[in-house]
Amino acid sequence: MKVLVTGAAGMLADSLVPALRSIASDVLPTDINVSESGCSFLDVREFEALRVTCHDFRPDLIVHLAAETNVDLCELDRDHAYHTNALGTQNVALMST
């Protein structure tokens, strides 16, 4: 099984990615924060980049963990919060169609 993980530099992925690697044949951890995370760069807000990644990797499963979780930032920059949390999630959901 091939698994694409978005937001893989986050805290949840710290435990989830190793667990997935123990049961899946290929796991591709991605994030916009790639410095020292061991992740491939992927911004879920960029539909075309996500489409290309999914086309090339052909995941059987996408684990979508990418999100802006800084509540203060979300309140100050609603556009950023919307693009990351709503449109990014929509983009990932569209990959199954």
N, CA, C and O atoms as a CHARMM CRD file, in Angstrom:
* protein
*
  388
    1    1 MET  N      0.84400  -1.17500   0.00000 PROA 1      0.00000
    2    1 MET  CA     0.00000   0.00000   0.00000 PROA 1      0.00000
    3    1 MET  C      0.88800   1.23600   0.00000 PROA 1      0.00000
    4    1 MET  O      1.90600   1.28100   0.69200 PROA 1      0.00000
    5    2 LYS  N      0.49500   2.24300  -0.78400 PROA 2      0.00000
    6    2 LYS  CA     1.20700   3.50900  -0.85800 PROA 2      0.00000
    7    2 LYS  C      0.37800   4.57700  -0.14700 PROA 2      0.00000
    8    2 LYS  O     -0.81500   4.73000  -0.40900 PROA 2      0.00000
    9    3 VAL  N      1.03400   5.31800   0.76300 PROA 3      0.00000
   10    3 VAL  CA     0.34000   6.31400   1.57800 PROA 3      0.00000
   11    3 VAL  C      1.02800   7.66600   1.43100 PROA 3      0.00000
   12    3 VAL  O      2.23800   7.78500   1.62100 PROA 3      0.00000
   13    4 LEU  N      0.24100   8.67700   1.09000 PROA 4      0.00000
   14    4 LEU  CA     0.69500  10.05900   1.04000 PROA 4      0.00000
   15    4 LEU  C      0.22100  10.73600   2.31500 PROA 4      0.00000
   16    4 LEU  O     -0.96500  10.68400   2.64100 PROA 4      0.00000
   17    5 VAL  N      1.13100  11.36700   3.03600 PROA 5      0.00000
   18    5 VAL  CA     0.78600  12.06700   4.27200 PROA 5      0.00000
   19    5 VAL  C      1.06100  13.54700   4.07400 PROA 5      0.00000
   20    5 VAL  O      2.19500  13.93600   3.79500 PROA 5      0.00000
   21    6 THR  N      0.02200  14.38500   4.21800 PROA 6      0.00000
   22    6 THR  CA     0.20700  15.82900   4.17000 PROA 6      0.00000
   23    6 THR  C      0.39100  16.33200   5.60300 PROA 6      0.00000
   24    6 THR  O     -0.10300  15.71800   6.54900 PROA 6      0.00000
   25    7 GLY  N      1.08900  17.42800   5.75600 PROA 7      0.00000
   26    7 GLY  CA     1.30200  17.97400   7.09600 PROA 7      0.00000
   27    7 GLY  C      2.14900  17.06200   7.96600 PROA 7      0.00000
   28    7 GLY  O      1.95500  16.98200   9.17800 PROA 7      0.00000
   29    8 ALA  N      3.09700  16.37200   7.32900 PROA 8      0.00000
   30    8 ALA  CA     3.86000  15.34000   8.03200 PROA 8      0.00000
   31    8 ALA  C      4.95200  15.88600   8.94900 PROA 8      0.00000
   32    8 ALA  O      5.62900  15.10900   9.62300 PROA 8      0.00000
   33    9 ALA  N      5.13600  17.20200   8.98900 PROA 9      0.00000
   34    9 ALA  CA     6.11100  17.77500   9.92200 PROA 9      0.00000
   35    9 ALA  C      5.46000  18.12500  11.25900 PROA 9      0.00000
   36    9 ALA  O      6.12300  18.64300  12.15800 PROA 9      0.00000
   37   10 GLY  N      4.18000  17.84600  11.38600 PROA 10     0.00000
   38   10 GLY  CA     3.45300  18.17800  12.61500 PROA 10     0.00000
   39   10 GLY  C      3.58300  17.12400  13.69900 PROA 10     0.00000
   40   10 GLY  O      4.17700  16.06400  13.49700 PROA 10     0.00000
   41   11 MET  N      3.01300  17.43900  14.85400 PROA 11     0.00000
   42   11 MET  CA     3.13900  16.56200  16.01800 PROA 11     0.00000
   43   11 MET  C      2.44600  15.21400  15.83200 PROA 11     0.00000
   44   11 MET  O      3.00600  14.18400  16.20800 PROA 11     0.00000
   45   12 LEU  N      1.24700  15.19700  15.26500 PROA 12     0.00000
   46   12 LEU  CA     0.53600  13.93800  15.06800 PROA 12     0.00000
   47   12 LEU  C      1.32200  13.01000  14.14700 PROA 12     0.00000
   48   12 LEU  O      1.40800  11.80700  14.39200 PROA 12     0.00000
   49   13 ALA  N      1.88500  13.56700  13.10400 PROA 13     0.00000
   50   13 ALA  CA     2.63400  12.76000  12.14200 PROA 13     0.00000
   51   13 ALA  C      3.89900  12.16200  12.73900 PROA 13     0.00000
   52   13 ALA  O      4.38300  11.14100  12.25000 PROA 13     0.00000
   53   14 ASP  N      4.44900  12.77700  13.79300 PROA 14     0.00000
   54   14 ASP  CA     5.63600  12.22200  14.45500 PROA 14     0.00000
   55   14 ASP  C      5.41000  10.77600  14.87700 PROA 14     0.00000
   56   14 ASP  O      6.32800   9.95800  14.81700 PROA 14     0.00000
   57   15 SER  N      4.20700  10.46500  15.29800 PROA 15     0.00000
   58   15 SER  CA     3.87400   9.09900  15.69800 PROA 15     0.00000
   59   15 SER  C      3.24100   8.30600  14.56800 PROA 15     0.00000
   60   15 SER  O      3.46200   7.10200  14.44400 PROA 15     0.00000
   61   16 LEU  N      2.44900   8.98700  13.74200 PROA 16     0.00000
   62   16 LEU  CA     1.69500   8.29100  12.70100 PROA 16     0.00000
   63   16 LEU  C      2.57100   7.79000  11.55900 PROA 16     0.00000
   64   16 LEU  O      2.38700   6.66200  11.10300 PROA 16     0.00000
   65   17 VAL  N      3.50500   8.58600  11.09300 PROA 17     0.00000
   66   17 VAL  CA     4.33200   8.18200   9.94400 PROA 17     0.00000
   67   17 VAL  C      5.13300   6.91000  10.24700 PROA 17     0.00000
   68   17 VAL  O      5.14200   6.00400   9.41300 PROA 17     0.00000
   69   18 PRO  N      5.80500   6.79900  11.39900 PROA 18     0.00000
   70   18 PRO  CA     6.50000   5.53400  11.68200 PROA 18     0.00000
   71   18 PRO  C      5.53700   4.33700  11.77500 PROA 18     0.00000
   72   18 PRO  O      5.88000   3.23200  11.35600 PROA 18     0.00000
   73   19 ALA  N      4.36500   4.55400  12.30900 PROA 19     0.00000
   74   19 ALA  CA     3.37800   3.46400  12.38100 PROA 19     0.00000
   75   19 ALA  C      2.93200   3.05800  10.98500 PROA 19     0.00000
   76   19 ALA  O      2.78700   1.86900  10.69900 PROA 19     0.00000
   77   20 LEU  N      2.71300   4.04300  10.11000 PROA 20     0.00000
   78   20 LEU  CA     2.33100   3.73100   8.73600 PROA 20     0.00000
   79   20 LEU  C      3.44400   2.98900   8.01000 PROA 20     0.00000
   80   20 LEU  O      3.18300   2.06800   7.23600 PROA 20     0.00000
   81   21 ARG  N      4.66500   3.38400   8.25900 PROA 21     0.00000
   82   21 ARG  CA     5.80200   2.71900   7.60000 PROA 21     0.00000
   83   21 ARG  C      5.91100   1.24900   8.00700 PROA 21     0.00000
   84   21 ARG  O      6.44500   0.43200   7.25700 PROA 21     0.00000
   85   22 SER  N      5.41000   0.92000   9.18300 PROA 22     0.00000
   86   22 SER  CA     5.47900  -0.47400   9.61800 PROA 22     0.00000
   87   22 SER  C      4.43700  -1.35400   8.93100 PROA 22     0.00000
   88   22 SER  O      4.55500  -2.57900   8.94200 PROA 22     0.00000
   89   23 ILE  N      3.41000  -0.73100   8.32800 PROA 23     0.00000
   90   23 ILE  CA     2.35800  -1.52900   7.67800 PROA 23     0.00000
   91   23 ILE  C      2.19400  -1.24900   6.19300 PROA 23     0.00000
   92   23 ILE  O      1.52000  -2.01200   5.50100 PROA 23     0.00000
   93   24 ALA  N      2.78400  -0.18700   5.68800 PROA 24     0.00000
   94   24 ALA  CA     2.62100   0.18500   4.27900 PROA 24     0.00000
   95   24 ALA  C      3.94700  -0.00800   3.54500 PROA 24     0.00000
   96   24 ALA  O      5.02300   0.13000   4.12600 PROA 24     0.00000
   97   25 SER  N      3.84400  -0.32700   2.27100 PROA 25     0.00000
   98   25 SER  CA     5.05700  -0.56600   1.49700 PROA 25     0.00000
   99   25 SER  C      5.78900   0.72400   1.14500 PROA 25     0.00000
  100   25 SER  O      7.00800   0.71800   0.97000 PROA 25     0.00000
  101   26 ASP  N      5.05200   1.83100   1.03900 PROA 26     0.00000
  102   26 ASP  CA     5.67400   3.10100   0.65200 PROA 26     0.00000
  103   26 ASP  C      4.89200   4.25200   1.27500 PROA 26     0.00000
  104   26 ASP  O      3.68800   4.38300   1.05700 PROA 26     0.00000
  105   27 VAL  N      5.57600   5.07800   2.04500 PROA 27     0.00000
  106   27 VAL  CA     4.95700   6.23500   2.69200 PROA 27     0.00000
  107   27 VAL  C      5.70500   7.47800   2.22600 PROA 27     0.00000
  108   27 VAL  O      6.93100   7.54900   2.30600 PROA 27     0.00000
  109   28 LEU  N      4.93800   8.46500   1.73400 PROA 28     0.00000
  110   28 LEU  CA     5.52200   9.73200   1.28700 PROA 28     0.00000
  111   28 LEU  C      5.04700  10.83600   2.22400 PROA 28     0.00000
  112   28 LEU  O      3.93200  11.33400   2.07400 PROA 28     0.00000
  113   29 PRO  N      5.89600  11.23200   3.20700 PROA 29     0.00000
  114   29 PRO  CA     5.54500  12.33800   4.08700 PROA 29     0.00000
  115   29 PRO  C      5.81900  13.67200   3.39500 PROA 29     0.00000
  116   29 PRO  O      6.89800  13.87200   2.83800 PROA 29     0.00000
  117   30 THR  N      4.84500  14.58200   3.42800 PROA 30     0.00000
  118   30 THR  CA     4.98500  15.88300   2.77900 PROA 30     0.00000
  119   30 THR  C      4.58700  16.99100   3.74300 PROA 30     0.00000
  120   30 THR  O      3.82600  16.77300   4.68500 PROA 30     0.00000
  121   31 ASP  N      5.11500  18.17900   3.48900 PROA 31     0.00000
  122   31 ASP  CA     4.78200  19.34100   4.31300 PROA 31     0.00000
  123   31 ASP  C      5.33200  20.57800   3.61700 PROA 31     0.00000
  124   31 ASP  O      6.17300  20.47300   2.72400 PROA 31     0.00000
  125   32 ILE  N      4.85800  21.75100   4.02700 PROA 32     0.00000
  126   32 ILE  CA     5.46500  22.98600   3.53000 PROA 32     0.00000
  127   32 ILE  C      6.70500  23.33400   4.34400 PROA 32     0.00000
  128   32 ILE  O      7.52400  24.14700   3.91500 PROA 32     0.00000
  129   33 ASN  N      6.84500  22.72800   5.50400 PROA 33     0.00000
  130   33 ASN  CA     8.02200  22.88400   6.36000 PROA 33     0.00000
  131   33 ASN  C      8.92000  21.68900   6.14300 PROA 33     0.00000
  132   33 ASN  O      8.68600  20.63000   6.72500 PROA 33     0.00000
  133   34 VAL  N      9.93200  21.82900   5.32700 PROA 34     0.00000
  134   34 VAL  CA    10.77900  20.67800   5.02700 PROA 34     0.00000
  135   34 VAL  C     12.13200  20.71500   5.72400 PROA 34     0.00000
  136   34 VAL  O     12.84000  19.70900   5.74400 PROA 34     0.00000
  137   35 SER  N     12.49600  21.83800   6.28800 PROA 35     0.00000
  138   35 SER  CA    13.79000  21.92400   6.95100 PROA 35     0.00000
  139   35 SER  C     13.81500  20.99500   8.16300 PROA 35     0.00000
  140   35 SER  O     13.01100  21.13100   9.08600 PROA 35     0.00000
  141   36 GLU  N     14.74400  20.06000   8.14100 PROA 36     0.00000
  142   36 GLU  CA    14.96700  19.11300   9.23300 PROA 36     0.00000
  143   36 GLU  C     13.79300  18.18100   9.50100 PROA 36     0.00000
  144   36 GLU  O     13.80100  17.48500  10.51600 PROA 36     0.00000
  145   37 SER  N     12.78800  18.13800   8.63800 PROA 37     0.00000
  146   37 SER  CA    11.64300  17.26900   8.90300 PROA 37     0.00000
  147   37 SER  C     11.71300  15.95800   8.13700 PROA 37     0.00000
  148   37 SER  O     11.00200  15.00800   8.46400 PROA 37     0.00000
  149   38 GLY  N     12.56600  15.89900   7.11900 PROA 38     0.00000
  150   38 GLY  CA    12.64300  14.69300   6.31000 PROA 38     0.00000
  151   38 GLY  C     11.45500  14.53100   5.37900 PROA 38     0.00000
  152   38 GLY  O     11.23100  13.44800   4.83800 PROA 38     0.00000
  153   39 CYS  N     10.69100  15.60200   5.18800 PROA 39     0.00000
  154   39 CYS  CA     9.50000  15.56900   4.34000 PROA 39     0.00000
  155   39 CYS  C      9.81700  16.11700   2.95500 PROA 39     0.00000
  156   39 CYS  O     10.73700  16.91500   2.77500 PROA 39     0.00000
  157   40 SER  N      9.03900  15.67200   1.99200 PROA 40     0.00000
  158   40 SER  CA     9.07100  16.28000   0.66700 PROA 40     0.00000
  159   40 SER  C      8.18200  17.51200   0.69600 PROA 40     0.00000
  160   40 SER  O      7.16700  17.53200   1.39200 PROA 40     0.00000
  161   41 PHE  N      8.55600  18.53600  -0.05500 PROA 41     0.00000
  162   41 PHE  CA     7.75800  19.76000  -0.07600 PROA 41     0.00000
  163   41 PHE  C      6.45400  19.54100  -0.83300 PROA 41     0.00000
  164   41 PHE  O      6.45200  19.04300  -1.95900 PROA 41     0.00000
  165   42 LEU  N      5.35300  19.91600  -0.20400 PROA 42     0.00000
  166   42 LEU  CA     4.05200  19.93300  -0.86500 PROA 42     0.00000
  167   42 LEU  C      3.16100  20.92200  -0.12200 PROA 42     0.00000
  168   42 LEU  O      2.98300  20.83300   1.09300 PROA 42     0.00000
  169   43 ASP  N      2.60800  21.86300  -0.87600 PROA 43     0.00000
  170   43 ASP  CA     1.67400  22.84700  -0.33400 PROA 43     0.00000
  171   43 ASP  C      0.28800  22.46100  -0.83400 PROA 43     0.00000
  172   43 ASP  O     -0.00200  22.60700  -2.02200 PROA 43     0.00000
  173   44 VAL  N     -0.57200  21.97000   0.05400 PROA 44     0.00000
  174   44 VAL  CA    -1.90400  21.49600  -0.34900 PROA 44     0.00000
  175   44 VAL  C     -2.78100  22.61400  -0.87900 PROA 44     0.00000
  176   44 VAL  O     -3.82100  22.34900  -1.48300 PROA 44     0.00000
  177   45 ARG  N     -2.38100  23.86100  -0.66400 PROA 45     0.00000
  178   45 ARG  CA    -3.13500  24.98800  -1.21200 PROA 45     0.00000
  179   45 ARG  C     -2.91800  25.11600  -2.71700 PROA 45     0.00000
  180   45 ARG  O     -3.69500  25.78300  -3.40000 PROA 45     0.00000
  181   46 GLU  N     -1.88400  24.49300  -3.22800 PROA 46     0.00000
  182   46 GLU  CA    -1.53600  24.53600  -4.64900 PROA 46     0.00000
  183   46 GLU  C     -2.08800  23.28800  -5.33000 PROA 46     0.00000
  184   46 GLU  O     -1.45900  22.22900  -5.31000 PROA 46     0.00000
  185   47 PHE  N     -3.27100  23.42100  -5.93400 PROA 47     0.00000
  186   47 PHE  CA    -3.96700  22.27700  -6.52400 PROA 47     0.00000
  187   47 PHE  C     -3.10900  21.52400  -7.53300 PROA 47     0.00000
  188   47 PHE  O     -3.03100  20.29600  -7.49400 PROA 47     0.00000
  189   48 GLU  N     -2.46800  22.25500  -8.43300 PROA 48     0.00000
  190   48 GLU  CA    -1.69900  21.59500  -9.49300 PROA 48     0.00000
  191   48 GLU  C     -0.53000  20.80300  -8.93200 PROA 48     0.00000
  192   48 GLU  O     -0.25600  19.69700  -9.39800 PROA 48     0.00000
  193   49 ALA  N      0.16100  21.34500  -7.94400 PROA 49     0.00000
  194   49 ALA  CA     1.27600  20.62400  -7.32100 PROA 49     0.00000
  195   49 ALA  C      0.77800  19.34900  -6.63500 PROA 49     0.00000
  196   49 ALA  O      1.42300  18.30300  -6.70600 PROA 49     0.00000
  197   50 LEU  N     -0.35500  19.44700  -5.98300 PROA 50     0.00000
  198   50 LEU  CA    -0.95000  18.27900  -5.33100 PROA 50     0.00000
  199   50 LEU  C     -1.36800  17.24100  -6.36800 PROA 50     0.00000
  200   50 LEU  O     -1.16400  16.04300  -6.17400 PROA 50     0.00000
  201   51 ARG  N     -1.95000  17.70500  -7.46300 PROA 51     0.00000
  202   51 ARG  CA    -2.38700  16.79100  -8.52400 PROA 51     0.00000
  203   51 ARG  C     -1.19500  16.04700  -9.11900 PROA 51     0.00000
  204   51 ARG  O     -1.25500  14.83600  -9.33100 PROA 51     0.00000
  205   52 VAL  N     -0.12100  16.77100  -9.38500 PROA 52     0.00000
  206   52 VAL  CA     1.08000  16.15600  -9.95500 PROA 52     0.00000
  207   52 VAL  C      1.67100  15.13600  -8.97700 PROA 52     0.00000
  208   52 VAL  O      2.04400  14.03400  -9.37900 PROA 52     0.00000
  209   53 THR  N      1.75400  15.49700  -7.71700 PROA 53     0.00000
  210   53 THR  CA     2.28200  14.56900  -6.71100 PROA 53     0.00000
  211   53 THR  C      1.44900  13.29800  -6.65900 PROA 53     0.00000
  212   53 THR  O      1.99500  12.19600  -6.62700 PROA 53     0.00000
  213   54 CYS  N      0.13300  13.44700  -6.64900 PROA 54     0.00000
  214   54 CYS  CA    -0.74400  12.27300  -6.60500 PROA 54     0.00000
  215   54 CYS  C     -0.64800  11.45800  -7.89200 PROA 54     0.00000
  216   54 CYS  O     -0.68500  10.22800  -7.85100 PROA 54     0.00000
  217   55 HSD  N     -0.52700  12.12000  -9.01200 PROA 55     0.00000
  218   55 HSD  CA    -0.39300  11.41900 -10.28700 PROA 55     0.00000
  219   55 HSD  C      0.90700  10.61700 -10.33000 PROA 55     0.00000
  220   55 HSD  O      0.92100   9.46700 -10.76900 PROA 55     0.00000
  221   56 ASP  N      1.99500  11.23100  -9.87200 PROA 56     0.00000
  222   56 ASP  CA     3.29700  10.57200  -9.91300 PROA 56     0.00000
  223   56 ASP  C      3.42300   9.46700  -8.86200 PROA 56     0.00000
  224   56 ASP  O      3.95000   8.39500  -9.15700 PROA 56     0.00000
  225   57 PHE  N      2.94800   9.71400  -7.65000 PROA 57     0.00000
  226   57 PHE  CA     3.10400   8.76300  -6.54300 PROA 57     0.00000
  227   57 PHE  C      2.01400   7.69000  -6.54700 PROA 57     0.00000
  228   57 PHE  O      2.25500   6.55400  -6.13900 PROA 57     0.00000
  229   58 ARG  N      0.83000   8.04600  -7.00400 PROA 58     0.00000
  230   58 ARG  CA    -0.33300   7.13800  -7.06000 PROA 58     0.00000
  231   58 ARG  C     -0.63300   6.49200  -5.70500 PROA 58     0.00000
  232   58 ARG  O     -0.56400   5.27000  -5.56800 PROA 58     0.00000
  233   59 PRO  N     -0.96500   7.31100  -4.71000 PROA 59     0.00000
  234   59 PRO  CA    -1.22400   6.74200  -3.38400 PROA 59     0.00000
  235   59 PRO  C     -2.53600   5.95200  -3.34400 PROA 59     0.00000
  236   59 PRO  O     -3.50200   6.28200  -4.03100 PROA 59     0.00000
  237   60 ASP  N     -2.54000   4.91500  -2.53000 PROA 60     0.00000
  238   60 ASP  CA    -3.76800   4.16900  -2.24800 PROA 60     0.00000
  239   60 ASP  C     -4.56900   4.87500  -1.16100 PROA 60     0.00000
  240   60 ASP  O     -5.78600   4.71900  -1.06600 PROA 60     0.00000
  241   61 LEU  N     -3.87100   5.64600  -0.35100 PROA 61     0.00000
  242   61 LEU  CA    -4.47300   6.33400   0.79000 PROA 61     0.00000
  243   61 LEU  C     -3.78800   7.67500   0.97000 PROA 61     0.00000
  244   61 LEU  O     -2.56600   7.78000   0.85500 PROA 61     0.00000
  245   62 ILE  N     -4.58600   8.70700   1.25400 PROA 62     0.00000
  246   62 ILE  CA    -4.03900  10.01700   1.61800 PROA 62     0.00000
  247   62 ILE  C     -4.46000  10.31000   3.04900 PROA 62     0.00000
  248   62 ILE  O     -5.64800  10.31000   3.37300 PROA 62     0.00000
  249   63 VAL  N     -3.47600  10.55900   3.89800 PROA 63     0.00000
  250   63 VAL  CA    -3.73500  10.96700   5.27600 PROA 63     0.00000
  251   63 VAL  C     -3.47900  12.46600   5.32200 PROA 63     0.00000
  252   63 VAL  O     -2.34000  12.92300   5.23100 PROA 63     0.00000
  253   64 HSD  N     -4.56300  13.21700   5.46600 PROA 64     0.00000
  254   64 HSD  CA    -4.47300  14.67700   5.38600 PROA 64     0.00000
  255   64 HSD  C     -4.36500  15.28100   6.78600 PROA 64     0.00000
  256   64 HSD  O     -5.34700  15.35900   7.52400 PROA 64     0.00000
  257   65 LEU  N     -3.15500  15.70400   7.13000 PROA 65     0.00000
  258   65 LEU  CA    -2.88900  16.31000   8.43300 PROA 65     0.00000
  259   65 LEU  C     -2.51800  17.78300   8.32100 PROA 65     0.00000
  260   65 LEU  O     -2.35600  18.46000   9.33700 PROA 65     0.00000
  261   66 ALA  N     -2.38300  18.28600   7.09600 PROA 66     0.00000
  262   66 ALA  CA    -1.96900  19.67700   6.89500 PROA 66     0.00000
  263   66 ALA  C     -3.06200  20.62900   7.36600 PROA 66     0.00000
  264   66 ALA  O     -4.22200  20.50900   6.97200 PROA 66     0.00000
  265   67 ALA  N     -2.67600  21.56500   8.20600 PROA 67     0.00000
  266   67 ALA  CA    -3.63100  22.55500   8.72000 PROA 67     0.00000
  267   67 ALA  C     -2.86300  23.68700   9.39200 PROA 67     0.00000
  268   67 ALA  O     -1.74000  23.51000   9.86600 PROA 67     0.00000
  269   68 GLU  N     -3.49500  24.84200   9.41900 PROA 68     0.00000
  270   68 GLU  CA    -2.97000  25.94400  10.22600 PROA 68     0.00000
  271   68 GLU  C     -3.63700  25.81900  11.58500 PROA 68     0.00000
  272   68 GLU  O     -4.85000  25.99000  11.70200 PROA 68     0.00000
  273   69 THR  N     -2.85800  25.52500  12.59900 PROA 69     0.00000
  274   69 THR  CA    -3.41500  25.28700  13.93500 PROA 69     0.00000
  275   69 THR  C     -3.17700  26.44300  14.90100 PROA 69     0.00000
  276   69 THR  O     -3.62900  26.39700  16.04600 PROA 69     0.00000
  277   70 ASN  N     -2.47700  27.46900  14.45300 PROA 70     0.00000
  278   70 ASN  CA    -2.22400  28.63300  15.29300 PROA 70     0.00000
  279   70 ASN  C     -3.49900  29.49600  15.29300 PROA 70     0.00000
  280   70 ASN  O     -3.77100  30.21500  14.33200 PROA 70     0.00000
  281   71 VAL  N     -4.25600  29.41400  16.36200 PROA 71     0.00000
  282   71 VAL  CA    -5.55100  30.09800  16.44100 PROA 71     0.00000
  283   71 VAL  C     -5.39000  31.60900  16.33000 PROA 71     0.00000
  284   71 VAL  O     -6.18000  32.26500  15.65100 PROA 71     0.00000
  285   72 ASP  N     -4.39000  32.16500  16.98000 PROA 72     0.00000
  286   72 ASP  CA    -4.17900  33.61600  16.90600 PROA 72     0.00000
  287   72 ASP  C     -3.89600  34.05000  15.46600 PROA 72     0.00000
  288   72 ASP  O     -4.43200  35.05600  15.00100 PROA 72     0.00000
  289   73 LEU  N     -3.05600  33.29400  14.76500 PROA 73     0.00000
  290   73 LEU  CA    -2.76800  33.61800  13.36900 PROA 73     0.00000
  291   73 LEU  C     -4.02800  33.50100  12.50900 PROA 73     0.00000
  292   73 LEU  O     -4.26800  34.33300  11.63500 PROA 73     0.00000
  293   74 CYS  N     -4.82300  32.47200  12.76000 PROA 74     0.00000
  294   74 CYS  CA    -6.06600  32.29600  12.00100 PROA 74     0.00000
  295   74 CYS  C     -7.01300  33.47400  12.20400 PROA 74     0.00000
  296   74 CYS  O     -7.68100  33.90600  11.26500 PROA 74     0.00000
  297   75 GLU  N     -7.07100  33.99200  13.42500 PROA 75     0.00000
  298   75 GLU  CA    -7.93700  35.14200  13.68700 PROA 75     0.00000
  299   75 GLU  C     -7.39300  36.40800  13.03200 PROA 75     0.00000
  300   75 GLU  O     -8.16600  37.23800  12.55100 PROA 75     0.00000
  301   76 LEU  N     -6.08400  36.55900  13.00900 PROA 76     0.00000
  302   76 LEU  CA    -5.46700  37.74700  12.41100 PROA 76     0.00000
  303   76 LEU  C     -5.44300  37.69800  10.88600 PROA 76     0.00000
  304   76 LEU  O     -5.57200  38.73100  10.23000 PROA 76     0.00000
  305   77 ASP  N     -5.28200  36.52000  10.33000 PROA 77     0.00000
  306   77 ASP  CA    -5.16600  36.37100   8.88200 PROA 77     0.00000
  307   77 ASP  C     -6.17600  35.33000   8.40800 PROA 77     0.00000
  308   77 ASP  O     -5.83300  34.17100   8.17300 PROA 77     0.00000
  309   78 ARG  N     -7.41500  35.76400   8.27400 PROA 78     0.00000
  310   78 ARG  CA    -8.49600  34.84700   7.91500 PROA 78     0.00000
  311   78 ARG  C     -8.31500  34.25700   6.51700 PROA 78     0.00000
  312   78 ARG  O     -8.68400  33.10700   6.28000 PROA 78     0.00000
  313   79 ASP  N     -7.75500  35.02600   5.60000 PROA 79     0.00000
  314   79 ASP  CA    -7.51400  34.50000   4.25400 PROA 79     0.00000
  315   79 ASP  C     -6.54200  33.32400   4.29700 PROA 79     0.00000
  316   79 ASP  O     -6.76100  32.29800   3.65300 PROA 79     0.00000
  317   80 HSD  N     -5.47300  33.48800   5.06300 PROA 80     0.00000
  318   80 HSD  CA    -4.50400  32.40100   5.21100 PROA 80     0.00000
  319   80 HSD  C     -5.17600  31.16200   5.80900 PROA 80     0.00000
  320   80 HSD  O     -4.97600  30.04900   5.32300 PROA 80     0.00000
  321   81 ALA  N     -5.95700  31.35400   6.84300 PROA 81     0.00000
  322   81 ALA  CA    -6.65100  30.23200   7.48700 PROA 81     0.00000
  323   81 ALA  C     -7.59700  29.54400   6.51100 PROA 81     0.00000
  324   81 ALA  O     -7.64800  28.31600   6.45000 PROA 81     0.00000
  325   82 TYR  N     -8.34400  30.33200   5.75200 PROA 82     0.00000
  326   82 TYR  CA    -9.29200  29.77400   4.78700 PROA 82     0.00000
  327   82 TYR  C     -8.56700  28.99800   3.68700 PROA 82     0.00000
  328   82 TYR  O     -8.95800  27.88000   3.35000 PROA 82     0.00000
  329   83 HSD  N     -7.51600  29.59100   3.13200 PROA 83     0.00000
  330   83 HSD  CA    -6.78500  28.91700   2.05900 PROA 83     0.00000
  331   83 HSD  C     -6.13100  27.62300   2.54200 PROA 83     0.00000
  332   83 HSD  O     -6.12700  26.62200   1.82500 PROA 83     0.00000
  333   84 THR  N     -5.58900  27.64300   3.73500 PROA 84     0.00000
  334   84 THR  CA    -4.91700  26.45300   4.25000 PROA 84     0.00000
  335   84 THR  C     -5.91200  25.39400   4.71100 PROA 84     0.00000
  336   84 THR  O     -5.82600  24.23900   4.29400 PROA 84     0.00000
  337   85 ASN  N     -6.84700  25.77800   5.56200 PROA 85     0.00000
  338   85 ASN  CA    -7.71700  24.79200   6.19900 PROA 85     0.00000
  339   85 ASN  C     -8.91900  24.39100   5.36900 PROA 85     0.00000
  340   85 ASN  O     -9.36200  23.24500   5.45100 PROA 85     0.00000
  341   86 ALA  N     -9.46000  25.29500   4.57400 PROA 86     0.00000
  342   86 ALA  CA   -10.64000  24.96200   3.76600 PROA 86     0.00000
  343   86 ALA  C    -10.24500  24.55200   2.35200 PROA 86     0.00000
  344   86 ALA  O    -10.54300  23.43900   1.92000 PROA 86     0.00000
  345   87 LEU  N     -9.57800  25.44300   1.63600 PROA 87     0.00000
  346   87 LEU  CA    -9.23000  25.12500   0.25300 PROA 87     0.00000
  347   87 LEU  C     -8.19700  24.00600   0.15600 PROA 87     0.00000
  348   87 LEU  O     -8.27800  23.17400  -0.74700 PROA 87     0.00000
  349   88 GLY  N     -7.23500  23.97400   1.06400 PROA 88     0.00000
  350   88 GLY  CA    -6.26500  22.87600   1.06500 PROA 88     0.00000
  351   88 GLY  C     -6.94400  21.53800   1.27100 PROA 88     0.00000
  352   88 GLY  O     -6.60300  20.55800   0.60900 PROA 88     0.00000
  353   89 THR  N     -7.89800  21.48800   2.17700 PROA 89     0.00000
  354   89 THR  CA    -8.65300  20.25500   2.42500 PROA 89     0.00000
  355   89 THR  C     -9.50700  19.89800   1.21800 PROA 89     0.00000
  356   89 THR  O     -9.60400  18.72700   0.85300 PROA 89     0.00000
  357   90 GLN  N    -10.12200  20.88800   0.59900 PROA 90     0.00000
  358   90 GLN  CA   -10.90800  20.63700  -0.61700 PROA 90     0.00000
  359   90 GLN  C    -10.01000  20.05200  -1.71200 PROA 90     0.00000
  360   90 GLN  O    -10.39400  19.09900  -2.38900 PROA 90     0.00000
  361   91 ASN  N     -8.83700  20.61400  -1.87900 PROA 91     0.00000
  362   91 ASN  CA    -7.90900  20.10400  -2.88900 PROA 91     0.00000
  363   91 ASN  C     -7.56700  18.63400  -2.64600 PROA 91     0.00000
  364   91 ASN  O     -7.53900  17.83000  -3.57800 PROA 91     0.00000
  365   92 VAL  N     -7.30900  18.29900  -1.39700 PROA 92     0.00000
  366   92 VAL  CA    -6.99700  16.89900  -1.07200 PROA 92     0.00000
  367   92 VAL  C     -8.20800  16.01000  -1.35200 PROA 92     0.00000
  368   92 VAL  O     -8.06000  14.91700  -1.89900 PROA 92     0.00000
  369   93 ALA  N     -9.39000  16.46600  -0.98300 PROA 93     0.00000
  370   93 ALA  CA   -10.59800  15.67300  -1.22700 PROA 93     0.00000
  371   93 ALA  C    -10.82900  15.44200  -2.71800 PROA 93     0.00000
  372   93 ALA  O    -11.31400  14.38400  -3.11700 PROA 93     0.00000
  373   94 LEU  N    -10.48700  16.41900  -3.52900 PROA 94     0.00000
  374   94 LEU  CA   -10.67300  16.28800  -4.97500 PROA 94     0.00000
  375   94 LEU  C     -9.72200  15.27600  -5.61400 PROA 94     0.00000
  376   94 LEU  O     -9.94100  14.85000  -6.74700 PROA 94     0.00000
  377   95 MET  N     -8.67700  14.89400  -4.90000 PROA 95     0.00000
  378   95 MET  CA    -7.72400  13.93600  -5.44800 PROA 95     0.00000
  379   95 MET  C     -8.32100  12.53000  -5.55700 PROA 95     0.00000
  380   95 MET  O     -7.78200  11.68800  -6.27600 PROA 95     0.00000
  381   96 SER  N     -9.40300  12.27300  -4.86700 PROA 96     0.00000
  382   96 SER  CA   -10.01800  10.94000  -4.92800 PROA 96     0.00000
  383   96 SER  C    -10.98800  10.81100  -6.07800 PROA 96     0.00000
  384   96 SER  O    -11.51800   9.72700  -6.32300 PROA 96     0.00000
  385   97 THR  N    -11.23500  11.91900  -6.80200 PROA 97     0.00000
  386   97 THR  CA   -12.20000  11.84600  -7.89000 PROA 97     0.00000
  387   97 THR  C    -11.51200  11.63300  -9.22000 PROA 97     0.00000
  388   97 THR  O    -12.17800  11.54700 -10.25200 PROA 97     0.00000
